[in-house]
């Protein structure tokens, strides 16, 4: 419904980029003094005076310029992490852990002593509890393992098996380079000049809604599988649709659905799909029996497949639209069980959100339109397809960060699920680092 949200909501600020400051900041990675060991807080980072971008510097300038405090602190924390991991590299890096049997609560072996030392190096374990032999895998070590697993995107069970051993044996220099690469990405975050925005960190499988520097909502998401990558870009949410139809992309229609219809002529009826003649919104439909489904080639189809709203609709009960050439949007899903997986690169590129209406509720609340919640709930109860427009579009940013320091000051690392990091091979001198980062953008 046009006019659902009044214009007294958030006002978009003038955009500004940080590219001009990038080279100063990158250079500071190599010229700023290394922290003494007593100054290092390890994985749990305390407030630091070291920062390239002072939040005060931006808020005290012209009224027309806004610098988001969340982004400012993210930059500040990540820069400190770079210096800290540089210190670890200078000290010789992490101790290697030989392949071992499963280590868990109660384990008693030499491998436990090595594990404790390794966890102590990144301060997941604040005190090395294995100073004397034999060493027992106790609750302190289990808690440290769980924190390590959490910040590396692993299954958090406190047990050290194949996957956790693999992450523990990643060299410190590799982690340092990963932080440098992502520092460049974070520094160029488009949301840094937005007063409120949504952002999705693709490798983290997380969506956040940020307003005036505070995270108002955080949600698990599913992103595109490696063969159907979710792209990184910025746009604006213009509307959301309750009980949406699914306008099936031609790629899926021709590559996946057409062969199924060829095998089972009743496939479309069974799955509540209809063929619309000239467009997705055309009222004129086409009889599926008039189409030679065996002859359809990828991306070659004269009509449009639409799955009607309903329980089996893959878009679930709501979708959030920010029209873009990639046809990417955020939506609900009936396959809720998939959110329990730690690796959630499972979709065809769009972003599936675990608690779908939480975003609509936050948008409505923070734009001061609480009365609109009743309209949304009515649409849900009536099972009717309704579109709700935002008078002031909400910025949304899809980012690809594989290393960062979170709101709890924990240094996080994630898998390079789309191999985008591999395009930026970092070297030791300043110029090659900058060149590699710019080339990989």
Secondary structure, 3 states (H helix, E strand, C coil): CCCCCCCCCCCCCCCCCCHHHHHHHHHHHHHCCCCCHHHCCCCECCCCCCCCCCHHHHHCCCCCCCCCHHHHHHHHHHHHHHHHHHHHHHCCCCCCCCCCCCECCCCECHHHHHHHHHHHHCCCCCCCCCCCCCCECCHHHHHHHHHHHHHCCCCCCCCECHHHHHHHCCCHHHHHHHHHHHHHHHHCCHHHHCCEEEEEEHHHCEEEEEECCEEEEEEEEEEECHHHCCCCEEEEEEEEEECCCEECCHHHHHHHHHHHHHHCCCHHHHCCEEEECCCCCCCCECCHHHCCHHHCCCCCCCCEEEECCCCCCCCCCEEEECCCCCCCCEECCCCHHHHHCCCCEEECCCEEECCHHHHHHHHHHHCCCCCHHHHHHHHHHHCCCEEEEEEEEEEEEEECCCEEECCCCEEEECCCCCCCHHHCCCCCCHHHHHHHHHHHC
